[in-house]
Structure formats: structure tokens, C-alpha cells
Amino acid sequence: MHKDNTCNNKPCPTRRDALTWGLWAVAGVLAAAAVWPVYELVSSRRGRKKALKYIPAVPVEDMPEVGVIKVELNLRGGDRPDTRVFIKRDAAGALTVLSATCTHLSCLVNFNRIKGEFICPCHGGKYDIEGRVIAGPPPAPLVRLPVRVEGSTIAVGFML
């Protein structure tokens, strides 16, 4: 009995051929795994345009006549707030909303009521009551967000 090296009149694949095919298959799967998240990110941003949406933040009655309050909002869903803003009412009754995100490295700022300043705990950035930089490394003032009163609620505008 003689064994020949043919399979249906064609040369049989060698172990080297099988290993090469396997490596190409693994490389293809890895390439697809690397490219897919990028494709999803690009395609989801291209297809969906952001629009200004107002999110209810606080009842008007909870806002002091003059002063600043911190409000934590949940913009992305889930069970915990993911965004912090400060709502300020001046002596004339005008409302201003400032993002609590420091413009230096995106740390969350806090409001010091005694000094009347927003202070970044990360690198010592300071902003005045209007959100303008007064000390430290921040390159720009705190971002102002649109605000309006809807019935008995103060709502803050976000691009979502």
C-alpha cells in the first residue's frame, strides 16, 4: 500500500499551509476588532446631529434671591448624575449658568461662598463670580450655558 500526497487529484495542504491560513484568520479578526470601534464612532457622529435641549435643573423656588447654587444633572442616563453646573442669580434677578468644568484639564471646580470664587482643586485655577479667570493655569473662562425658566423650573441648555 502506497500513500501518495494528493487529495482528489490536487496536492494536499501541508501543515505550513494550515498554519498560514490560521495566522491570516487571526490577523483578520484582530484587524476587524481594531477597526470596528472607530467605524462605530465615526458613523454615529456623522448620522446624528446635535441639537440644543433644555434639561430641567431646579425648581425656581429653590433658587436664592441672590447667590449661587450647585446642581448635578444626569444627561447620559444611568443612575448617577454625570454633569455639574452652577446657577447664579444676581441682584437684578438675571440667571446665569456656568459649567463646573475647569478649562485647564477638565477637573470639576467648587464655589467658595466666602471668597465668591470658583476654585479648581487640581491645579489652583480660580475664576471670579462671572466665571472669568483670575488666577492659575486655566486658558479660558468657565463655559456659559443657555438657561430659561419653563413654568416653575429652571432649565439648562445642552447640545445633545
N, C-alpha and C positions, 0 to 999 in steps of 0.2 A: 504494500500500500504506500503510495507516494502522495505527499501533501504538496500541493502547488500553492503559489502565492497569488491566487486570483479569486475574486468574488464576482460571480456572474459575468465572467469574461472581462472583468476590469481589475486593475490592481487593488488589493485590499488596503485600507488605510493602515498606516503604521501607528505605533504609539506616539511618535513625534507629531503626526498629523492630528491625532486626537487631543494631545496636549496643546497644540497651536490653536485648534478650534476652541478649546475650553478657555484659554487665555484671552482670545478675542471676545468671547461671550462675556467674560468677567469685565473686560475693559469697556465693553458696550454698556453694561449695566451701570458701572461706575460713572461713565460719562453722562448717561441719562439722569442718574441721581444728582449729579452736579449741575446739570443744565436746567432741570425741571423747576427748581425754586426760582431761578432767575426769570424763566419764562412766565411763571405764575405772577411774579411781582410786576413785570412789565405789562403783561396783558391785563391785569386787574386795574392798574392805574390808567391805562390808555382807554379802557372801556367805560370807566366811571368818572364822571366829572363831579368835583366837589362843589357844594352849594352852601351858602350861609344858612345855618339852622340855629334857632334860638332854643336854648335849654333852660327850663325853669331852675332858678338857683335858690331863691329865698323869698319868703313872704315879705311884702312891703312893711308890715307891722313889726318884723324882727330887725329891721334896719334902724340904727340910731339916727336921730335928727341930724347930727353932725358926727362923723367919725368913719372908721374903717372896720370892716369885718372880714374874716377869712371864711371862704366857702369851698368845700370839697365836693366835686361833681364826678359822676360816673358817665363818661362819654362812650366807652367801648363795650359796655355791657359787663356782665360779671357781677360779683357780689361785693366788691370794694370800690371806693372812689379812686379815680386814676388821674384826676386833674384838680389843681388848686388855683383859685383866683382870689383877689382881694377886691371888694366892692367898697367904694368910698363915696360918702355924701358930704358935700361942702355946705357952708352956711347958707348959700342961695338955694339949696335943695337939689343941685345938679348931681347926677350919679356918674361915676367913672369906674370902669372895671380894668384892673391891671392883672396881667398874667403873673403868677408867682414863680415863673421860671427865670432864673438868672440868665442874662445874655452872655455870660462868660463861658461857663461849662454846663449849663442847664441844671444846676442844683436848685432846690426849692428855697426861696427866700422866706424870711419871717418878718413880721411887723413889730417894731419896738414902739409901744404906745408912749413911753416916757420921752424918747427922743424924736418920735414922729418920723422914723426912718424904716425903710425896708433893708434888712441886712442878710447877706448871703453867708451861711456858716462855713462854706467850703474854702473860700479864698479872701474873705473880708470885704467883698464888694458891698457898697452902700448906695441906696437910692433915696431921694427925698420923697415927700408925700405925693408928689406928682409922678413919681417913677423915673425921674432924671438921675443920671449917675452923679454921685457926689464924692465917691472915693473908691479906690481899688481897681481891679483889672477889667470890669465889665466894659465892653466896647460900645454898648448902645443902651438906651433906656429900656425899662420894662415895657413889654408889648401891651398896648391898649386894645381892649376888645369891645365890640359893639354891645350896647346894653339898651333895653327897653322895658317898660312896665307893661305887663299883659294882665289886665284885670287887677288882682291883688297880689301878683307875683312879679318879682324882678327876674328877668330872663337875660342870659348872656349869649351872645352870638359866637358861633364857631364855624369854621369851614370844615364840613364833614361830607 
